[in-house]
Every structure is written in C-alpha cells, then in structure tokens.
Amino acid sequence: MSKSASQASVNTLSRVVDLLVEHKIRIDAWEHVLKETNPLVHEHYLGTIENLRPQKAAEVNRLLAQILKSQPAKS
C-alpha cells in the first residue's frame, strides 16, 4: 500500500472514529434527558438495548468474517 493510500485510510478511520464519538456523546446526553424526564421509559430503553446486544454481536461477527474473506491471503 502506498504512503498516500495508507494516509487516506488513516484519515478515513479518524473521521469514522470522530463521528462515533460525537454520536456516543449525543446518545448519552439524550439518555440522561430521558432518565430525568421519564424513568419508566428509560428502563424500557435500557431493556431494549440489553436485548439487542446478541443481535449486534452476531452482526459484527458476520461483517468481520466477510471482511476477512475479502482480504487477500498473505504469504
């Protein structure tokens, strides 16, 4: 991989991480608002998140397997 392509990959990854952090901050803020305004809905929200964890793990594993399959084998 050329230096410019490598730098582009690092820049892209950096932008993705920045967006993830920004969205995590926003979600945390909204979760705090929800907790303060409606604790019952907040509990339901937390339960829903907990129920989605296995689905998320399966999706991440599927995507990682797909990425690994698409990578050329290194000798």
N, CA, C and O atoms as CSV, one atom per row, in Angstrom:
chain,resi,resn,atom,element,x,y,z
A,1,MET,N,N,0.848,-1.163,0.000
A,1,MET,CA,C,0.000,0.000,0.000
A,1,MET,C,C,0.897,1.230,0.000
A,1,MET,O,O,1.857,1.317,0.765
A,2,SER,N,N,0.568,2.173,-0.868
A,2,SER,CA,C,1.382,3.378,-0.943
A,2,SER,C,C,1.153,4.248,0.290
A,2,SER,O,O,0.173,4.095,1.020
A,3,LYS,N,N,2.096,5.165,0.491
A,3,LYS,CA,C,2.020,6.046,1.657
A,3,LYS,C,C,0.765,6.912,1.602
A,3,LYS,O,O,0.121,7.129,2.629
A,4,SER,N,N,0.408,7.412,0.415
A,4,SER,CA,C,-0.782,8.260,0.297
A,4,SER,C,C,-2.056,7.462,0.542
A,4,SER,O,O,-2.988,7.966,1.168
A,5,ALA,N,N,-2.108,6.224,0.058
A,5,ALA,CA,C,-3.272,5.377,0.304
A,5,ALA,C,C,-3.377,5.026,1.778
A,5,ALA,O,O,-4.473,4.977,2.337
A,6,SER,N,N,-2.241,4.784,2.397
A,6,SER,CA,C,-2.215,4.488,3.825
A,6,SER,C,C,-2.696,5.691,4.629
A,6,SER,O,O,-3.466,5.543,5.578
A,7,GLN,N,N,-2.239,6.883,4.249
A,7,GLN,CA,C,-2.653,8.109,4.935
A,7,GLN,C,C,-4.150,8.342,4.741
A,7,GLN,O,O,-4.834,8.773,5.669
A,8,ALA,N,N,-4.664,8.060,3.541
A,8,ALA,CA,C,-6.095,8.220,3.280
A,8,ALA,C,C,-6.899,7.268,4.164
A,8,ALA,O,O,-7.956,7.638,4.676
A,9,SER,N,N,-6.402,6.044,4.342
A,9,SER,CA,C,-7.081,5.087,5.207
A,9,SER,C,C,-7.094,5.570,6.651
A,9,SER,O,O,-8.109,5.458,7.338
A,10,VAL,N,N,-5.980,6.100,7.104
A,10,VAL,CA,C,-5.889,6.616,8.473
A,10,VAL,C,C,-6.833,7.799,8.647
A,10,VAL,O,O,-7.517,7.906,9.665
A,11,ASN,N,N,-6.872,8.691,7.653
A,11,ASN,CA,C,-7.773,9.846,7.723
A,11,ASN,C,C,-9.233,9.415,7.752
A,11,ASN,O,O,-10.030,9.962,8.514
A,12,THR,N,N,-9.582,8.443,6.929
A,12,THR,CA,C,-10.950,7.937,6.902
A,12,THR,C,C,-11.313,7.301,8.231
A,12,THR,O,O,-12.396,7.539,8.767
A,13,LEU,N,N,-10.416,6.500,8.755
A,13,LEU,CA,C,-10.657,5.863,10.050
A,13,LEU,C,C,-10.808,6.916,11.144
A,13,LEU,O,O,-11.664,6.788,12.019
A,14,SER,N,N,-9.992,7.936,11.096
A,14,SER,CA,C,-10.071,9.012,12.078
A,14,SER,C,C,-11.422,9.713,12.009
A,14,SER,O,O,-12.014,10.016,13.045
A,15,ARG,N,N,-11.918,9.976,10.793
A,15,ARG,CA,C,-13.228,10.616,10.642
A,15,ARG,C,C,-14.340,9.723,11.172
A,15,ARG,O,O,-15.274,10.206,11.811
A,16,VAL,N,N,-14.246,8.429,10.913
A,16,VAL,CA,C,-15.256,7.491,11.406
A,16,VAL,C,C,-15.256,7.471,12.931
A,16,VAL,O,O,-16.318,7.511,13.552
A,17,VAL,N,N,-14.088,7.410,13.527
A,17,VAL,CA,C,-13.983,7.413,14.990
A,17,VAL,C,C,-14.530,8.714,15.554
A,17,VAL,O,O,-15.237,8.698,16.562
A,18,ASP,N,N,-14.219,9.842,14.924
A,18,ASP,CA,C,-14.747,11.130,15.370
A,18,ASP,C,C,-16.272,11.131,15.353
A,18,ASP,O,O,-16.903,11.604,16.298
A,19,LEU,N,N,-16.861,10.609,14.293
A,19,LEU,CA,C,-18.320,10.548,14.201
A,19,LEU,C,C,-18.909,9.627,15.261
A,19,LEU,O,O,-19.935,9.942,15.865
A,20,LEU,N,N,-18.261,8.492,15.485
A,20,LEU,CA,C,-18.757,7.571,16.507
A,20,LEU,C,C,-18.728,8.211,17.888
A,20,LEU,O,O,-19.674,8.068,18.662
A,21,VAL,N,N,-17.652,8.912,18.196
A,21,VAL,CA,C,-17.535,9.576,19.499
A,21,VAL,C,C,-18.590,10.666,19.618
A,21,VAL,O,O,-19.238,10.794,20.657
A,22,GLU,N,N,-18.766,11.449,18.566
A,22,GLU,CA,C,-19.769,12.515,18.588
A,22,GLU,C,C,-21.170,11.940,18.829
A,22,GLU,O,O,-21.936,12.467,19.636
A,23,HIS,N,N,-21.492,10.860,18.123
A,23,HIS,CA,C,-22.809,10.258,18.299
A,23,HIS,C,C,-22.964,9.615,19.673
A,23,HIS,O,O,-24.055,9.639,20.243
A,24,LYS,N,N,-21.913,9.053,20.203
A,24,LYS,CA,C,-21.965,8.482,21.548
A,24,LYS,C,C,-22.261,9.574,22.575
A,24,LYS,O,O,-23.052,9.364,23.494
A,25,ILE,N,N,-21.631,10.732,22.421
A,25,ILE,CA,C,-21.880,11.856,23.330
A,25,ILE,C,C,-23.340,12.299,23.229
A,25,ILE,O,O,-23.990,12.535,24.248
A,26,ARG,N,N,-23.848,12.411,22.017
A,26,ARG,CA,C,-25.243,12.822,21.834
A,26,ARG,C,C,-26.210,11.792,22.418
A,26,ARG,O,O,-27.182,12.159,23.077
A,27,ILE,N,N,-25.952,10.515,22.182
A,27,ILE,CA,C,-26.820,9.469,22.723
A,27,ILE,C,C,-26.788,9.494,24.246
A,27,ILE,O,O,-27.829,9.363,24.889
A,28,ASP,N,N,-25.612,9.659,24.823
A,28,ASP,CA,C,-25.507,9.744,26.284
A,28,ASP,C,C,-26.302,10.931,26.820
A,28,ASP,O,O,-26.962,10.820,27.853
A,29,ALA,N,N,-26.243,12.058,26.129
A,29,ALA,CA,C,-26.987,13.241,26.564
A,29,ALA,C,C,-28.490,12.986,26.487
A,29,ALA,O,O,-29.224,13.323,27.416
A,30,TRP,N,N,-28.951,12.395,25.387
A,30,TRP,CA,C,-30.378,12.091,25.253
A,30,TRP,C,C,-30.816,11.054,26.281
A,30,TRP,O,O,-31.929,11.123,26.801
A,31,GLU,N,N,-29.955,10.108,26.570
A,31,GLU,CA,C,-30.283,9.099,27.586
A,31,GLU,C,C,-30.444,9.772,28.945
A,31,GLU,O,O,-31.346,9.418,29.704
A,32,HIS,N,N,-29.585,10.734,29.262
A,32,HIS,CA,C,-29.694,11.458,30.531
A,32,HIS,C,C,-31.013,12.236,30.588
A,32,HIS,O,O,-31.689,12.236,31.616
A,33,VAL,N,N,-31.375,12.895,29.493
A,33,VAL,CA,C,-32.644,13.631,29.435
A,33,VAL,C,C,-33.810,12.670,29.638
A,33,VAL,O,O,-34.740,12.965,30.388
A,34,LEU,N,N,-33.759,11.535,28.976
A,34,LEU,CA,C,-34.824,10.543,29.110
A,34,LEU,C,C,-34.936,10.048,30.542
A,34,LEU,O,O,-36.039,9.919,31.074
A,35,LYS,N,N,-33.802,9.772,31.163
A,35,LYS,CA,C,-33.791,9.287,32.544
A,35,LYS,C,C,-34.422,10.312,33.478
A,35,LYS,O,O,-35.174,9.950,34.383
A,36,GLU,N,N,-34.118,11.589,33.260
A,36,GLU,CA,C,-34.636,12.644,34.126
A,36,GLU,C,C,-36.117,12.918,33.884
A,36,GLU,O,O,-36.848,13.233,34.822
A,37,THR,N,N,-36.565,12.802,32.632
A,37,THR,CA,C,-37.946,13.167,32.313
A,37,THR,C,C,-38.917,12.008,32.436
A,37,THR,O,O,-40.081,12.219,32.776
A,38,ASN,N,N,-38.465,10.777,32.164
A,38,ASN,CA,C,-39.375,9.641,32.209
A,38,ASN,C,C,-38.603,8.371,32.569
A,38,ASN,O,O,-38.165,7.638,31.682
A,39,PRO,N,N,-38.437,8.113,33.862
A,39,PRO,CA,C,-37.653,6.951,34.294
A,39,PRO,C,C,-38.193,5.604,33.803
A,39,PRO,O,O,-37.414,4.685,33.553
A,40,LEU,N,N,-39.520,5.476,33.660
A,40,LEU,CA,C,-40.080,4.209,33.183
A,40,LEU,C,C,-39.684,3.929,31.739
A,40,LEU,O,O,-39.324,2.804,31.393
A,41,VAL,N,N,-39.752,4.943,30.914
A,41,VAL,CA,C,-39.339,4.781,29.512
A,41,VAL,C,C,-37.837,4.524,29.452
A,41,VAL,O,O,-37.373,3.755,28.609
A,42,HIS,N,N,-37.078,5.156,30.334
A,42,HIS,CA,C,-35.635,4.931,30.381
A,42,HIS,C,C,-35.330,3.468,30.701
A,42,HIS,O,O,-34.446,2.872,30.086
A,43,GLU,N,N,-36.051,2.891,31.650
A,43,GLU,CA,C,-35.862,1.469,31.980
A,43,GLU,C,C,-36.191,0.586,30.785
A,43,GLU,O,O,-35.485,-0.385,30.512
A,44,HIS,N,N,-37.259,0.921,30.074
A,44,HIS,CA,C,-37.625,0.162,28.872
A,44,HIS,C,C,-36.529,0.273,27.811
A,44,HIS,O,O,-36.182,-0.709,27.155
A,45,TYR,N,N,-35.996,1.474,27.658
A,45,TYR,CA,C,-34.899,1.721,26.713
A,45,TYR,C,C,-33.690,0.855,27.055
A,45,TYR,O,O,-33.100,0.226,26.177
A,46,LEU,N,N,-33.327,0.825,28.338
A,46,LEU,CA,C,-32.183,0.012,28.754
A,46,LEU,C,C,-32.438,-1.464,28.493
A,46,LEU,O,O,-31.533,-2.183,28.070
A,47,GLY,N,N,-33.662,-1.924,28.742
A,47,GLY,CA,C,-34.013,-3.316,28.463
A,47,GLY,C,C,-33.911,-3.636,26.982
A,47,GLY,O,O,-33.440,-4.706,26.596
A,48,THR,N,N,-34.357,-2.698,26.160
A,48,THR,CA,C,-34.285,-2.898,24.712
A,48,THR,C,C,-32.828,-2.990,24.260
A,48,THR,O,O,-32.483,-3.849,23.449
A,49,ILE,N,N,-31.989,-2.123,24.774
A,49,ILE,CA,C,-30.562,-2.145,24.433
A,49,ILE,C,C,-29.960,-3.492,24.826
A,49,ILE,O,O,-29.217,-4.096,24.052
A,50,GLU,N,N,-30.283,-3.955,26.024
A,50,GLU,CA,C,-29.746,-5.237,26.506
A,50,GLU,C,C,-30.206,-6.392,25.609
A,50,GLU,O,O,-29.436,-7.310,25.326
A,51,ASN,N,N,-31.456,-6.339,25.170
A,51,ASN,CA,C,-31.983,-7.395,24.296
A,51,ASN,C,C,-31.345,-7.377,22.908
A,51,ASN,O,O,-31.297,-8.407,22.235
A,52,LEU,N,N,-30.859,-6.224,22.482
A,52,LEU,CA,C,-30.254,-6.113,21.154
A,52,LEU,C,C,-28.772,-6.488,21.128
A,52,LEU,O,O,-28.189,-6.627,20.053
A,53,ARG,N,N,-28.167,-6.652,22.291
A,53,ARG,CA,C,-26.728,-6.974,22.336
A,53,ARG,C,C,-26.361,-8.245,21.561
A,53,ARG,O,O,-25.395,-8.226,20.799
A,54,PRO,N,N,-27.103,-9.351,21.732
A,54,PRO,CA,C,-26.740,-10.549,20.958
A,54,PRO,C,C,-26.863,-10.337,19.451
A,54,PRO,O,O,-26.047,-10.843,18.681
A,55,GLN,N,N,-27.880,-9.590,19.032
A,55,GLN,CA,C,-28.061,-9.304,17.609
A,55,GLN,C,C,-26.892,-8.485,17.087
A,55,GLN,O,O,-26.390,-8.738,15.991
A,56,LYS,N,N,-26.456,-7.498,17.872
A,56,LYS,CA,C,-25.323,-6.659,17.476
A,56,LYS,C,C,-24.062,-7.501,17.357
A,56,LYS,O,O,-23.305,-7.365,16.396
A,57,ALA,N,N,-23.840,-8.373,18.337
A,57,ALA,CA,C,-22.645,-9.220,18.313
A,57,ALA,C,C,-22.642,-10.117,17.084
A,57,ALA,O,O,-21.605,-10.293,16.444
A,58,ALA,N,N,-23.786,-10.679,16.755
A,58,ALA,CA,C,-23.876,-11.550,15.579
A,58,ALA,C,C,-23.599,-10.763,14.301
A,58,ALA,O,O,-22.916,-11.256,13.404
A,59,GLU,N,N,-24.118,-9.558,14.217
A,59,GLU,CA,C,-23.899,-8.727,13.029
A,59,GLU,C,C,-22.436,-8.321,12.899
A,59,GLU,O,O,-21.880,-8.350,11.801
A,60,VAL,N,N,-21.813,-7.946,14.004
A,60,VAL,CA,C,-20.391,-7.579,13.972
A,60,VAL,C,C,-19.559,-8.783,13.536
A,60,VAL,O,O,-18.666,-8.649,12.700
A,61,ASN,N,N,-19.845,-9.951,14.095
A,61,ASN,CA,C,-19.097,-11.157,13.717
A,61,ASN,C,C,-19.283,-11.488,12.240
A,61,ASN,O,O,-18.330,-11.886,11.570
A,62,ARG,N,N,-20.511,-11.325,11.725
A,62,ARG,CA,C,-20.779,-11.598,10.313
A,62,ARG,C,C,-19.983,-10.638,9.433
A,62,ARG,O,O,-19.384,-11.055,8.441
A,63,LEU,N,N,-19.974,-9.357,9.792
A,63,LEU,CA,C,-19.240,-8.373,8.999
A,63,LEU,C,C,-17.730,-8.606,9.053
A,63,LEU,O,O,-17.043,-8.485,8.039
A,64,LEU,N,N,-17.220,-8.938,10.234
A,64,LEU,CA,C,-15.788,-9.216,10.349
A,64,LEU,C,C,-15.398,-10.439,9.524
A,64,LEU,O,O,-14.352,-10.444,8.876
A,65,ALA,N,N,-16.225,-11.463,9.547
A,65,ALA,CA,C,-15.949,-12.658,8.741
A,65,ALA,C,C,-15.957,-12.310,7.259
A,65,ALA,O,O,-15.119,-12.795,6.499
A,66,GLN,N,N,-16.902,-11.472,6.849
A,66,GLN,CA,C,-16.973,-11.053,5.449
A,66,GLN,C,C,-15.732,-10.260,5.053
A,66,GLN,O,O,-15.187,-10.459,3.967
A,67,ILE,N,N,-15.287,-9.364,5.930
A,67,ILE,CA,C,-14.084,-8.571,5.645
A,67,ILE,C,C,-12.863,-9.483,5.543
A,67,ILE,O,O,-12.042,-9.322,4.641
A,68,LEU,N,N,-12.743,-10.437,6.463
A,68,LEU,CA,C,-11.598,-11.346,6.430
A,68,LEU,C,C,-11.595,-12.199,5.171
A,68,LEU,O,O,-10.531,-12.476,4.617
A,69,LYS,N,N,-12.765,-12.617,4.712
A,69,LYS,CA,C,-12.850,-13.406,3.486
A,69,LYS,C,C,-12.438,-12.592,2.268
A,69,LYS,O,O,-11.868,-13.132,1.319
A,70,SER,N,N,-12.726,-11.284,2.294
A,70,SER,CA,C,-12.408,-10.448,1.142
A,70,SER,C,C,-10.943,-10.022,1.104
A,70,SER,O,O,-10.462,-9.555,0.072
A,71,GLN,N,N,-10.235,-10.178,2.214
A,71,GLN,CA,C,-8.811,-9.821,2.273
A,71,GLN,C,C,-8.003,-10.863,1.502
A,71,GLN,O,O,-8.233,-12.062,1.657
A,72,PRO,N,N,-7.073,-10.421,0.684
A,72,PRO,CA,C,-6.213,-11.406,0.011
A,72,PRO,C,C,-5.309,-12.100,1.032
A,72,PRO,O,O,-4.848,-11.482,1.992
A,73,ALA,N,N,-5.069,-13.368,0.812
A,73,ALA,CA,C,-4.205,-14.140,1.718
A,73,ALA,C,C,-2.776,-13.629,1.622
A,73,ALA,O,O,-2.263,-13.377,0.531
A,74,LYS,N,N,-2.141,-13.479,2.783
A,74,LYS,CA,C,-0.751,-13.015,2.814
A,74,LYS,C,C,0.165,-14.215,2.965
A,74,LYS,O,O,-0.077,-15.103,3.782
A,75,SER,N,N,1.214,-14.226,2.168
A,75,SER,CA,C,2.156,-15.353,2.211
A,75,SER,C,C,3.398,-14.992,2.942
A,75,SER,O,O,4.299,-15.821,3.074
